[in-house]
């Protein structure tokens, strides 16, 4: 998750700031009020090479996760294994391709929720 946030902060700073301001200004209705800004931020992030690589390399586990969610709408906890497989794939892809360093200088990495966000915002 840290890597995804870093990509968004670096690559989509303006979109992230606008979305953050909207959410802060609309605590009771941010999901509706800020939806278009969320879509714009997700589209920006999805154009980044990390997210494109995850989309390509992890399409199969993500599709399996989506199918599980559709089949288990009343009990999404049944899809834990599927989401873990997707997150592991995404994390491994990021580790193989890019290394991010946090403020301490140590590598930090996480699965990209941005791909999921971009695919589920419309």
C-alpha positions in Angstrom: 0.0 0.0 0.0 2.9 2.4 0.7 4.2 2.1 -2.8 0.8 2.8 -4.3 0.5 5.9 -2.1 4.0 7.0 -3.1 3.1 6.6 -6.8 0.0 8.6 -6.4 1.7 11.3 -4.4 4.5 11.7 -7.0 2.7 11.1 -10.2 -0.8 12.6 -9.3 -0.1 15.2 -6.7 -2.7 17.7 -7.9 -5.5 15.1 -8.2 -4.7 13.6 -4.8 -4.7 17.0 -3.1 -8.0 18.0 -4.7 -9.6 14.7 -3.7 -8.2 15.0 -0.1 -9.6 18.6 0.2 -13.0 17.4 -1.1 -13.1 14.5 1.4 -12.1 16.8 4.3 -14.7 19.4 3.3 -17.6 16.9 3.0 -17.4 14.4 5.9 -21.0 13.3 5.7 -21.3 13.0 1.9 -17.7 12.7 0.5 -18.5 9.4 -1.3 -21.0 11.1 -3.5 -19.5 14.6 -3.5 -16.0 13.6 -4.4 -16.7 10.7 -6.7 -15.5 12.5 -9.9 -12.3 13.5 -8.2 -11.8 9.9 -7.1 -12.2 8.8 -10.7 -9.8 11.4 -11.9 -7.2 10.4 -9.3 -7.6 6.7 -10.1 -7.2 7.4 -13.9 -4.1 9.4 -13.3 -2.6 6.7 -11.1 -3.6 3.9 -13.5 -1.4 5.5 -16.2 1.7 4.9 -14.1 4.0 2.1 -15.3 3.8 0.3 -11.9 0.0 0.1 -12.1 0.1 -0.9 -15.8 2.6 -3.7 -14.9 0.4 -5.0 -12.1 -2.7 -4.9 -14.4 -0.8 -7.0 -16.9 1.0 -9.4 -14.6 -1.8 -9.9 -12.0 -4.9 -10.0 -14.2 -5.6 -13.6 -13.5 -5.7 -13.5 -9.7 -7.6 -10.2 -9.8 -10.3 -11.7 -12.1 -10.5 -14.7 -9.7 -11.0 -12.3 -6.8 -13.7 -10.4 -8.7 -15.6 -13.6 -9.5 -15.4 -14.7 -5.9 -16.8 -11.4 -4.8 -19.7 -11.8 -7.2 -20.4 -15.3 -6.0 -20.1 -14.4 -2.3 -21.8 -11.0 -2.0 -23.2 -11.9 1.4 -20.0 -13.2 2.8 -17.0 -11.6 1.1 -14.7 -13.0 3.8 -14.8 -16.2 1.7 -12.6 -14.3 -0.8 -9.7 -13.7 1.5 -7.5 -16.3 -0.2 -8.2 -14.7 -3.6 -7.4 -11.2 -2.5 -4.3 -12.4 -0.8 -3.1 -14.0 -4.0 -3.7 -10.8 -5.9 -1.9 -8.7 -3.3 1.0 -11.1 -3.3 1.3 -10.9 -7.1 1.1 -7.1 -7.1 3.7 -6.8 -4.3 6.1 -9.2 -6.0 5.7 -7.3 -9.2 6.5 -4.0 -7.5 9.5 -5.5 -5.7 10.9 -6.9 -9.0 10.4 -3.7 -10.9 10.7 -0.8 -8.6 12.1 0.0 -5.2 10.7 2.8 -3.1 12.4 4.2 0.0 10.4 5.6 2.8 11.5 8.6 5.0 13.9 6.3 6.9 15.7 5.3 3.8 14.6 1.6 4.1 12.8 0.1 1.2 9.0 0.1 1.5 6.6 -1.7 -0.7 3.0 -2.8 -0.9 0.3 -3.9 -3.2 -1.3 -1.4 -5.4 -4.8 -0.6 -4.5 -4.9 1.9 -7.3 -5.4 -0.7 -9.9 -8.4 -2.0 -8.0 -9.6 1.5 -7.4 -9.3 2.4 -11.1 -11.2 -0.7 -12.1 -14.0 -0.1 -9.7 -14.7 3.7 -9.8 -17.3 4.0 -12.5 
